[in-house]
Amino acid sequence: MPERALAALLGLACFAALPACTPARPRNAVLIVLDTLRADGLSAYGNPRPTSPQLDALAERGIRFETVVTNTPWTLPAMVGLMTGEYPSARSYHDGVQRSLVESLRSGGWATAAFTEGGFVSERFGFDRGFELFREPEGPVPEVGSSEAIKSIDTTFGWARDWLTAHGRERPFFVLVHSYETHTPYRRRTFAEGLERGRLQPSYEVDYAMYVNKYATAFSEAELAYIRALYDGGVAEADRHVGQLLETLATLGLERDTLVVVTSDHGEDLGERKPMRPGNHGHALYDEQMLVPLILYDPTRHDPVRRVTAQVRLVDVLVTICDLLGLPPEPDRHGRSLVPLMTGEETEDRVAWLEIPHHELLGSPAHSGLRTGRFKVIVNPPFAAAGRVEIYDLAQDRGERNNVVARDPKRNAELKLEFDRIKADLAKLGAPKFRRRDAEPDPKLEERLRSLGYAD
């Protein structure tokens, strides 16, 4: 058959079966949030320990975003940024989540289910918005050190696997899985056995971390290394559960059309800057608390860019999931789809807004800043020990140790202009109120937050 005739015949066949010739898209999506996971907790991001074979393999098959900036170093406003695609404001959060991209997914026909470990990621803070099923722990919090306490990730991922088995083939789905496994307390001794632990107990509990921080008791290098080994053990445990979930998708025949995205809400201070701070977060805007991993695997795509080096933001993540699933963009969100970076159409760093908002729950003063890719600006409350303004040249000073605020007035003026612009735009939307959306105290929730170190 002549080539021209063959081409015409193929064109008619494509027209007759138009849906089969449209660009492939994933039918489903699973978003896994591993709370308090620093980017460098994963082997794929430079951890010398083999903490994450499952996630490393997923990154090899998919796309790894190398510099991912959260909007804040504590869970509640970070999850607001993730689930709304917005930097928190009164529009997105006011005593509870006010609007969520999950609502768009549900309206678009996706089954929506969430499996979380409570605390701030709770119905009580409005994170159930848009979900047909929102499941979190019930009953009293397990006693510290008990077998039940150490198995909460088993329960959470087990719920997700059971739901996928029962409902995964019925209609397209979006599933959120959230776990506190890498959060304090650190109890996994996979990498800690045989290490010197000095004054430390075999595990690193929340009450001890709070005591050390309160009384400014510095750890030795060996003790900090032991704490890091415990933390890495939690990363390995979380990785194992991600692998089991991926295996469930494969067993059910869902892996061929399910987008899988793995990230975190914020990082963790492990004592590198102040040796009395390991096991804490929410108090500073330095990269150990602000950089998180992001791995995206879409089995229907073969994008040319496999390692995205440009800086991206946590607020971009769910916007990207909606784009890949075929939902039209919502232009009033701060987040933007990452697809242009995956295709190579875009290569520039995205400016990230940083903030520790003043909040009644934790009582800390407000800090704010921005990260341009090369430069980090931090504006502290008055009388801060580090000074009112900090500027770091991240290309020369990745550890953020050398404040260059006194150098290059022209550059500083440009950074201030961008900082003021974003701050003014957010001010127009109103300040969020980070309280629970109901006035009545919930003893079980208070106990859960206390077990995570969020209450005295």
N, C-alpha and C positions, 0 to 999 in steps of 0.2 A: 504494500500500500504506500503511495507517495507520502512524504513527510507532511506536506501541507494538509492532505486529506486526514491523516492520522491526528494532526493537531486539532482540526475542526471537529473530528469525532470526539476527542477527549474533552473539548470545550463544551459540546452538547451534553456529554455525560456529566460534566461538572455542573452545568446549569440544571439538569434534571434532578441532581442530588445535591442541591445547593447547601444544605446544612453540613454535609460531609466535607465541602470545599471551603467553608469558612474557617478562619484561624482557630486552632484548637485552644480550649480553655479547660482548666480544672473544673470538675463538677463540685468538689467539696473543698473545705479548708479546715486544718487543725492548727490552732495557735497555742503553743506551749510556753508558759512564762515560769521560769525558774527563779524565784524571788532571791534577790541579793547575790546574784551571780556576776562577779566581775568578768570583764572580757578575758583577762589573762587567767581566769580559772580553767579555761579549756586548753587542751593541748594544741588545738588548731590556732589559738591566739598566743601561743608562746609559753604555756606552762610546761616546764621540763618533765613533770610527772605525767604518766599516761592516764589522765583523769577522764578522758572523754572519747573512747574509741568509736562509740556509736554516733556521736555528734560530729566527730572528725570525718567519719565516712559519709555522713549526710552532707557535710560541707563540700566534700570532694565531688559528690554527685550534683550538688546544687550550686548556690552562690553564697559566698561569705562576704559580708560587709565589714571592712576592717576597722572603721572608726565610727562608732554609733554612740550618740550622745543622748542621755536621758535629760528630761527637763528639770529633774529634782532628785535629791538623794534619799527620799523616803517614799514608802509604798503608796500612800493614799493619793497624793497629787501626781505621782508617776503613772499610776494606773488610770487616773483621769486622762492624762495626756495620751496614753496608749489607746484607750477604748473610745475616746471622742475624737482623736486626731487634732486636738487643740491644746495650746498652753492653757492651763487652768484659769478660768475667770468666772464671774457670776453667771455667764451664759452657759458654761459647761458644768459648773458645780456650785451649788448653793445648799449646804446641808444635805447633799446627796447629788448624784449624777443627774443632770438636767436633760442631756441628750447624748445618745450613743450611736456610733456607726452600726452597732448590732441591730438597731431598729430598722435601718435601711436593708440589712441582709434579711431580716425576718419578713419585711414587707415585700422583698424581692422573691420570696418563695423558699428560702433556705430554712431548714429545721435548725434551731439554735439551742445549744445546750452548753452549760458551763459546769465545771467540776473544780472547786477551789478548796483551800484550806482555811477559809474564814479570815479572822482578824480584820484588817482593813479591806480585804477583797471579799466583801460581804454584802448581802442584801440590805443590811442596815445602813450602808453607805450608798446604796442605789446602783450597785454594779449588776443587779439582776435586770436592769432596764434592757429590753429587747430580747431577753432570753425566754424561750418557752419553758425550759427546765434550768433551774439554777440550784445546784446542790453544794452544800457546805456542811462542815461537821455539826452535829447536834449533841446535846448532853454536855456534861462537865468536861473540862480540859483534862487529859491524862496527867497523872502525877509526873513531875520531872524525873527523868531517868527510868521510867517504867517501860515495859516492852510495848505497851500501847502507844506511848508517845513517840517512840522511834519508828513506828510503822505507819505513821500518818500518810506518807507518800504512797505506801502500798494501797491504802484505801482509796486515795484520790485517783491514782492512775487505774486502779481496778474498776472504779465507777465508770471512768471513761471507756475502758476496753469493753465492759459489759454493755454500755449504751451503744457503742459502735456495732457490737455483735448483734444486738437486738434490733437496731433501727438504721444502721448505716446504709442499707440497700434500699430503703423505702423511698427517700427523696434526697435531693442535695442537702448538705448540712454544713454548718459552721460550728466547730467545737472549740471551746476554751478549756485548757487544763492549766491550773496554777498550783504550785507547790512551794512551801517554805523550807524544803530540805536543806538548801545551802545557807539559810538564815541561822543565827544563833538560836538554840544551843548547838555546839559542834560535838557530835558524839560518834562519828564514824572513824575508826582507828585503822583503816586500811593502809594508810601510809605513815601512821604514827607509831606503830609497834616497834619497840627497840630504840626509839629516839629519847634523848635526855629531855625530861620535862620539868626539872627544877621544882619550883613550889606548886606547880599545877597538879590538879587531879587528872585522872585519865581522860575525862571529858571536860569541855569548856562550857560552863553553864551560864545562863543569862544573869542570874543574881551575882555571880562572881565578876562577870564583865562589868556590870554596873558599879559594883563595889570598887573595883580597880580604877575605873574612870573617875568616880567621885572622890577618891582619896589620892589620886595622882600617883599610883604605885607603878613605876616603870618595870617592864619585863626585860629580862636578859635576851640576848640574841638567840640563845638556845630555846628559851621559852617561846619566843615569837615564832621560831621555826616549827616548834611543836604545834602551836595553834594553827599555823598555816597548813601543816600536814593534816590536822583534823578537818579544817575547812575543805581541803582538796579531797578528803575522803567523802564528804557530803556531795561534792561535785560528781565524783565517780558513781555514787549511789543514784543521783538524779539521772546521770547518763544511762545507767542500766535500765531504769524505768522508761526512759525515752525509747531505748532499743526495743523493749517489750511492746510498747505501743506501736512502733513501726512494724514489728512482726505481726501484730494483730491486723493492721491494715493490709499487709501482704496476704495473710491467711484468708481474709475475707474478700480478696480480689479488689480492694479499694485503692491500692497504692498507685495504680496507673492513672487515676484521675483525681487524686487528692493532693492539694497543696499543703505542705508542712512548713511551718514557720516556728523557729525557736528563738527566744530572746529572754531578757530579764527587765525588771523595773528599775534597778539601780545596782551599784556595786557595793563594796564593803571596805572599810578601813581595817587593815590587818596590822597596824602598828608601824608602818614604814616611816610615817611622818612624826608621830608622837607615840612612843612605846607604851603608853598607858591606854591607847585607844583601840586595841584589836577587838573585833566583834561589835563594832559600832558603825553607824551611818546616820545621815540626816543632819550633820553638823558642819559640813564644809562642801565647797564646790570644786574640789580638786578631782583629778581624773580617776583616782582609785575608787571614788564613789560615783562618778558620772559616766564612765565608759562601760558599755554592756555589749555582749555578743549579739549578733543577728545572723542567723543562717536561714536561707530560704530555698526550698526545693520544690520546684514545679515540674512534675514529670511530663507535662504537655509542651514544655518550651525547651529550646536549645539556644539560649542567648549567648552572644559572643563574649560578653564580659563575665568572667567567673569569679573574679576577686575585685570587688568595688573598693577602690582606695579613697575616693572622695568621701568627705564627712557627711553623714546623714543623721537623722534625728529619730527618737522613739515615736514622736508624733506622726512620722511618715508610715509606720508599719501597717496599721489597720487600713489606712487609706490605700496602701498598695495591695493588700489582700482583696479589698473591694474592687479595685481596678482589674486585678487578674481574674476575678470571678465574673467580671462583665458588668458591674454596676456603673452607672454614669457618675462622673466626679461631682463632688459637692464643693463649689468654689469658695465657700465661706470658712473652710477649715484651714488651720495653719499648716497641717501636714500636706505633703504632696506625694504622689505616687513615685516609687523608686524605679519604675519600669524604664524611663529614659536613661538611667544610669546602667541598667542591665543590658540595654541594647547598644550603649555607647553613644547615644545621641546627646547625652549630658555628661560632663566630666568635672564640673566645678563643685567645690565644697558648698554645703548648705549651712548658712549661719544658724547656730543653735542658741536659743534663749535658755538661761539657767536661773533657777530660783529656789531658795528655801523660803517659802512663804511663812509669814507669821501665822501661827496656829495655836488655838486654845488647847488642843490635845497634848502637845509636847512643850508648849511654852517658849519656843526659841524665837529670837528676833529675826527679822527678815534679812536675807542676803540675796543679791541678784547679780547677773552677769551675762556674758555671751562668749561663745567660742566660734571663731571664724574659720577654723581649720588650722591656721598658723598661729593665731593669737588667742589668748584667753584673758578676758577682763572680768574681774570680780569686784563688786562694790559692796563693802561690808557696812554693818551698822557703825555709828560713831563709837569711838574709843576701842575699836577692835584691835587685838594684839598685833595682827598682821598689817595694820594700817587701813585707812579708809578705802583706798583703791589699790588693787594689785593687777599688774599686767605681765603676762608670761609669753615669751617667744617660744612656742612649742617646737619649732623646728630646731632650735638650739638647746632647749631646756625642757625635755620631756617630763622630767620629774617636778617641774614647777617650783624650783627652789630660788630662782634669781628674779626678783621683781624689777622689771625694767620701766616702771612708770615714769621715772625721771628722764628717760631717753626719748628722743624723736617726737617732739611736740606736734608735728604735722600728723604723724601716724596716730598719735593719741587722740587728736581732735577728730579724726575720721572714725575711730572706734567709738568715741563718746557720742558722735552724731548717730551712729547706727544703734547704739545702746538706748539713747533717748527716744529714737523713733519707735523701736519695738515696745519700750516701756509705756510710751504715750498711747500706742494703739491698744495695748492690753488694758490700760486704765479706762479707756472708753467703754470696755465691756464689763467693768466693775470687778471688785475684788471678791474672790471666792471665800466662802465661810466653811472652814474645814471642821465641821462638827457633825455629829450623827444627825440623820434627818428626823429622828423622833426625840422628844424631850425626855421620855422615860428611861431611866438607867436600865441596862441589861447586864446582870451579874455575870452571865456566861461570856458575853462579849468582853467585859472588863477583864475577866480572868484570862481569856485568850490573848488579849493585847498585853497583859502583864507577863504572860509566859514568853512573849516575844521581845520583852524589854521595852514596851511602849507605855508603861505605867509603873508608878512606884508601888 
